[in-house]
Amino acid sequence: MKLLMHTCCAPCSVYCIDSLRKEGIEPTLYWYNPNIHPYIEYKTRKETLEKYSEMINIKTIYEEEYGLQEFCKKVCGNLEKRCEQYCYPVRLNKTAQYAKEHGYTAITTTLLVSPYQKHDIIKRQAEKIAQNYGLEFVYRDFRIGFKEGQAKARELGLYMQKYCGCVFSEESRYLSSNHQKPQLPEGFEFIKPNPLEVKRIENKEEYMDLLLEGDPSKKAISKYLQDSDVYGFKKDGEIISIAVIVHIDRNTIELKNIVTKEEYRNKGYTKRFLKSLCGNYKQKYTTMLVGTTGKNIPFFVKQGFENYEKTIKTFFSDDYETKIKCNDLIYYSKNLKNNNKKI
């Protein structure tokens, strides 16, 4: 099967892609959404999908068309039925057309994940459109994973839109504060996302291999590991990150090591882990120090470590038996009591 999946936005695509990949199906994403307005919203959603596609290494095709004028012409006669008469079919037809012309054998859409869309109408229209083009329609009731996908999208820091797409759906969220959202069919339950959890680690030496990815000196790690607090960041029951905290004095602690498994890096987990640690220690301490190399300074500054403290020259070349590409250890600090700084 060669599957082309119409994609309305990155957050809605998360669960759809994950569940299809678990089935051994690798979809190609297809961005075509001329019903999203205003332009800044259209641009933001497209850029978020570009970011996410690169993050998860998935092929994505972008069909540029910001169609405000055409949208208004098509829906002005019957605004209440704009979704089923224009927004759904225009995107599904374009997806099927592209699929047929470029050798795809099947289509589907991320619109099937939202419990707030007209699910049965989307299914019926997609089946008919796929049949008209001689394609297979891959139907999945992705709604059961809607909350799981949204939770993961938030963890990854993806832009989360506040309305369906068009100017009228944006208007309705202001005018209809008591609007009742559509309900899932009887018998359906959302899959509850597995929570992320911070856990104190007692068997510290067991994680030496992972700690060595953040600090290449086993001798140095063994020394500061003895009188430290060690925490693990768990996802789906697996420790994916480790952090080592050393107590300096009654007001100050030092982040000696924080490292995330390679396959989970650049997905926001380290940032979230560090935020949790800072929130925990601010109850008792005022300052958190971190000693780092030059290349990691931008990351820590973004997390609130804005105060330069000192530089220990030739620290690594003098004290480390392992060769690394830098010499100086640079210290920055974060005021844990400053609530205006957001990680």
Summary of the structure (lengths in Angstrom):
residues: 343
radius of gyration: 24.9
end to end distance: 42.7
largest distance: 76.7
contacts: 1022
relative contact order: 0.10
helix: 44%
strand: 20%
